[in-house]
């Protein structure tokens, strides 16, 4: 039977309140609901000399310094890029900055064929889950082989050597070093476009509840050989194959039928959609792709946009490694 209400009673007896009734269960639930903040609360509930708490605090310091370093680097690069971007606009308006353009694929059919084959290979690899590292490396290497075969397939289908080189961008331009430096400069000059894409990513992540992370991030926190494979994939394989296929074969094909700006946008949308990060990442990836197309159209040679692509992926992956390890 419940006790009658006593208006003079000033204190109601309650059971003692504890942070964790069942430590393991409650901490697991806290981490599940709050993520990193749950980890922080759970770690702070432990003794100061607890190894788990010390490890968490040590990792927090490393992540904090990584964030500061990353933001500092981005801020510095942003200022340099802004200056380069303004300079490029002025030179372009004065007619002192020339756009090399890209070769228009003629006939364009073979370039559609090789891009379709590349897309099919890419999709098939996304559905294959293999734990054996050697097999993974062999599969990834097959993409580089495919690019070489694709070039010679266009030759077999009647495309002249000069047209194939211009369409894929497989020529030296003004030289390897100059083209690589132009790729870095172009990437920095176009950073403001990436800022727009980044804020779009933050908005869509919150709206859709998606983390928009790439599956490769799981490899960055693993063993050294997994990290090495991830770096090979992100900094070497992806820039070479994706640039030669997207900003090479597909871009050249579309350029034959429409203005280069419209072709760049269409290629960017396809490029962003084909990646596995999800809908939230599409605007950011599209901004990256448009920047790469601008660099390709500026230089003509794919060396510049491959370099810019590698710089973009390498920067993001380095930051992810610093946090994950």
Secondary structure, 3 states (H helix, E strand, C coil): CCCCCCCCCCCCCCCCCCCCCCHHHHHHHHHHHHCHHHHHHHHHCCCCCCHHHHHHHHHHHHHHHHHHHHHHHHHHHHHHHHHHHHHHHHHHHCCCCCCCCCCCCCCCHHHHHHHHHHHHHHHHHHCCCCCCHHHHHHHHHHHHHHHHHHHHHHHHCCCCHHHHHHHHCCCCCCCHHHHHHHHHHHHHHCHHHHHHHHHHHHHHHHHHCCCCCCCCHHHHCCCHHHHHHHHHHHHHHHHHHHHHHHHHHHHHHHHCCCCHHHHHHHHHHHHHHHCCCCHHHHHHHHHHHHHHHHHHHHHCCHHHHHHHHHHHHHHHHHHHHHHHC
